[in-house]
Amino acid sequence: MTTIFMPSDRSAARHSARQRSGWFARCVSRLAVHWMRREAIRALHRLDDRELRDIGLMRSQIEPAVKGEWHLRP
């Protein structure tokens, strides 16, 4: 059986492929951000309380600070 593509069918197929590749790129990007945040949280948890105080954090503020949910006050 032979399939004949009309010009509009080809553009729809290309559009669909771009959507799938865009979805995949967003997933990879979100995973990368998640892994970087987890590594930053692990690194901050390895600091002692004095070192955390030096950078203006308490241990309970590590995750919100890394996720951007907590802001340093001047």
C-alpha positions as CSV (number, residue, x, y, z in Angstrom):
1,M,0.0,0.0,0.0
2,T,1.3,3.4,-0.9
3,T,0.7,6.5,1.1
4,I,0.5,9.8,-0.7
5,F,1.1,12.9,1.3
6,M,-0.5,16.2,0.3
7,P,1.4,19.4,1.1
8,S,-0.9,20.1,4.1
9,D,-0.3,16.6,5.5
10,R,3.5,17.1,5.4
11,S,3.3,20.4,7.3
12,A,1.0,18.8,9.8
13,A,3.5,16.0,10.3
14,R,6.4,18.4,10.7
15,H,4.4,20.5,13.2
16,S,3.6,17.3,15.2
17,A,7.3,16.3,15.2
18,R,8.3,19.8,16.4
19,Q,5.7,19.5,19.2
20,R,7.1,16.2,20.3
21,S,10.7,17.4,20.2
22,G,9.7,20.5,22.1
23,W,8.0,18.4,24.8
24,F,11.1,16.2,25.1
25,A,13.4,19.2,25.4
26,R,11.2,20.7,28.1
27,C,11.3,17.4,30.0
28,V,15.1,17.1,29.8
29,S,15.5,20.8,30.9
30,R,13.2,20.3,33.9
31,L,15.1,17.1,34.9
32,A,18.4,19.0,34.6
33,V,17.1,21.9,36.8
34,H,15.8,19.3,39.3
35,W,19.1,17.5,39.5
36,M,21.1,20.8,39.9
37,R,18.8,21.9,42.7
38,R,19.1,18.6,44.5
39,E,22.9,18.8,44.3
40,A,22.8,22.4,45.6
41,I,20.6,21.2,48.5
42,R,23.0,18.4,49.3
43,A,26.0,20.7,49.2
44,L,24.4,23.2,51.6
45,H,23.4,20.4,54.0
46,R,27.0,19.4,54.2
47,L,27.9,22.8,55.6
48,D,27.9,23.2,59.4
49,D,25.6,25.7,61.1
50,R,28.4,28.4,61.4
51,E,29.1,28.2,57.7
52,L,25.4,28.5,56.9
53,R,25.1,31.5,59.2
54,D,28.0,33.1,57.3
55,I,25.9,33.0,54.1
56,G,22.7,34.1,55.9
57,L,20.9,30.8,56.1
58,M,19.5,28.6,58.7
59,R,19.3,24.8,58.0
60,S,15.5,25.0,57.7
61,Q,15.8,27.6,54.9
62,I,18.0,25.6,52.6
63,E,15.4,24.0,50.4
64,P,13.2,27.2,50.0
65,A,16.3,29.2,49.3
66,V,17.5,26.9,46.5
67,K,14.0,26.7,45.0
68,G,13.7,30.4,45.0
69,E,10.8,30.4,47.5
70,W,12.7,32.4,50.2
71,H,14.5,35.7,49.7
72,L,17.5,37.0,51.7
73,R,16.7,40.2,53.6
74,P,19.3,43.0,53.5
